[in-house]
Amino acid sequence: MTEWTGRTTSWVRPPIAIVTALAAQMRSEGADLIDLGQAILGLPPPRAAMDGVRAFLDEPGPHPYSPDPGLPELRDAIAQMLRSHKHIAHATDGGVMVTCGANQAFANALLTVTQPGDEIITFDPGYFDHGYTIRMAGCTEVPVPLAIEGNRYAFDLDAVVAAMTNKTRAVVLVSPGNPTGAVAPRAFVEQLCDVCRTRGVWLLSDETYDFLTFDPAVHTSPAAVADDDRIVVIGTFSKIFGMAGWRIGYFHGSARLMEEAFKVQDALVVCAPVASQRAVLSALSEMDAYLLETRAELRARRDALLDSLDGWSAARPTIPAGATFLLARLTDNVDDVAFCQRILRDTGVVTVPGSAFGKQGRGTVRLSFGNQPVERIREAGARLQGR
Amino acid sequence: MTEWTGRTTSWVRPPIAIVTALAAQMRSEGADLIDLGQAILGLPPPRAAMDGVRAFLDEPGPHPYSPDPGLPELRDAIAQMLRSHKHIAHATDGGVMVTCGANQAFANALLTVTQPGDEIITFDPGYFDHGYTIRMAGCTEVPVPLAIEGNRYAFDLDAVVAAMTNKTRAVVLVSPGNPTGAVAPRAFVEQLCDVCRTRGVWLLSDETYDFLTFDPAVHTSPAAVADDDRIVVIGTFSKIFGMAGWRIGYFHGSARLMEEAFKVQDALVVCAPVASQRAVLSALSEMDAYLLETRAELRARRDALLDSLDGWSAARPTIPAGATFLLARLTDNVDDVAFCQRILRDTGVVTVPGSAFGKQGRGTVRLSFGNQPVERIREAGARLQGR
């Protein structure tokens, strides 16, 4: 290979691999690690999901593609859920595109509404994969810092407005946020919708952790406060149903968006996997009961982590209003990658360096509580505090 | 919506929807249609595939992502298959990226090796989704006409060389070809590899229909004749295993390619669906027996179609050496979209207008034989000939 020809060399891979490699090495040497790294929900999916797949397997005949936008019954069920659970009154099955997870939904929506050269506003610290996708589309990411109010991260409308130029094509809102767990309050969402509508800017709302909020926080979808053609709702069943491995997400938008996005969908994946679509269709019938249990367990895990980190001298946890992790701010001026390596080596607790999530993530560390039972989380806290 | 902002408006959707809509209307009115439209294999997947999924469903615990490049066992099994069945001696598990179908494999590989502004050579008539993806990546498609030799389509090396400029970044070879079923002979593949290596051009080889060839035709992968860093092999289990709905494909390339493509993979889909990966892993154990039966059945279907179209005055079938369809060339100078509509209305046979596949497809019609049993194919031929 003489010279590399592609667009990806400038995409710096987040410094997670360094920690992951060390963890793998320690594990192979028999270390008892506690993984607070991966942001997954470590609970089995709803039983109905698996039953739905079993029923599908028992049906005779060939296994063709579904229609590109998804199985009609699933699009309908998702539209119903958008109306009943996310309060998006204008949601319709025709506005739903079923995708291979939220990342593919974001990629499809972004590629559909942008031209190369557009500027895309994101929040920092934020979800690094969106930065990749923005570059992939030939666009420029314009990260806007989150504010810090007391021990919580918060969205800052003035910063968004200040970052807007005549090249701004979209604002990407991730709420609850990754890695902060910050949940955009309804008033902020309303103001952001106003700003975007006034400026003719798309609002791509990634709602991956929508139902994983901690009372009194409530997730508000932009589409629930404004019926605007340029609002796109992106969701997934990876986190709320513990079904990351099944790769089913979706996005919802206008009829015109669907018409254009169809082309991108066909080129990228044709359709989402059919067995996975059937799994989600069945799971939606058990949604309320499953979420009730999941949220209670998740809250217990969050509280256990916050409780066990109380008084930690190395870092001060911020309080997440949603999602499955929290960001802790290092008290000393140390490199967060080195810090994560050190605590992994010293205590066996796997974390993610905050600089993986942008400039504003430097000097922080992300601890995930979604993937470990309460007792392991307590032990992680104890280990980190040297108890 | 005041004005549309995105990149897709100039992507003309192939005129398939016109025929599909008419077919749906006729079906709703009770018409007995014979669908020679969709290019799928209308046979159930290997039994082992479904058993693999059942075993997966019975395993306890959460359902997280697989590693981005795929389950290690599946990557290993695919690498073995590349060595044993596709004669790619240098294939390794580390060179395999498992994807959500061949389209996502192509999108990933193309996005990884190109920059916006690059020129990509394709063959015409050819697979329209690749054209979409090339535009999505900000590149320019340079279609090169296939030659016609007697009653077969053929690849023309001189035309490829003539189309190359200093902006050419890749040649996309689809063999067996869609919609022609043309299979690139070994000598052509060797020469194409030489040309690409000499010019420093990537060779993206889409081998979707690799094992679906008709004796004496044999598929030759470029990676089987040259161990070159700029050859990327793209494959899928959608067609050879009748598993389109499961969405599992792959691509194989150099370690450097994998390193860069990892970023695109994470941003696009994170990983392929795990249950689908397990299905394919199990299916690979039955590959030889399944393919033996499938190829025999497919050949019978092809021969039935060719036989039943013998003497058709409206169009002259070309003979496919592989894949699941053939292209027939209209004898009169009529519009192929209008032709497909007319035969659908008059005979109830669903076909695809050749202009969907590029300029060189004009005045042709694609008839798929993979999705109908022999007796229905014979009936389709009889209807088309007005018998």
Interface residues (C-beta under 8 A of the other chain):
Chain A: M1 T2 W4 T5 G6 R7 T8 T9 W11 R13 Q38 I40 L41 G42 L43 P44 P45 M50 V53 R54 L57 P60 G61 P62 H63 P64 Y65 S66 C100 G101 N103 Q104 A107 L111 T112 V113 T114 Q115 P116 D118 D129 H130 Y132 T133 M136 G138 R169 G200 W202 D229 R230 G242 M243 A244 G245 W246 R247 S254 R256 E260 A261 F262 K263 V264 D266 A267 L268 V269 V270 C271 A272 P273 V274 A275 S276 A279 N371
Chain B: M1 T2 W4 T5 G6 R7 T8 T9 W11 R13 Q38 I40 L41 G42 L43 P44 P45 M50 V53 R54 L57 P60 G61 P62 H63 P64 Y65 S66 C100 G101 N103 Q104 A107 L111 T112 V113 T114 Q115 P116 D118 D129 H130 Y132 T133 M136 G138 R169 G200 W202 D229 R230 G242 M243 A244 G245 W246 R247 S254 R256 E260 A261 F262 K263 V264 D266 A267 L268 V269 V270 C271 A272 P273 V274 A275 S276 A279 N371
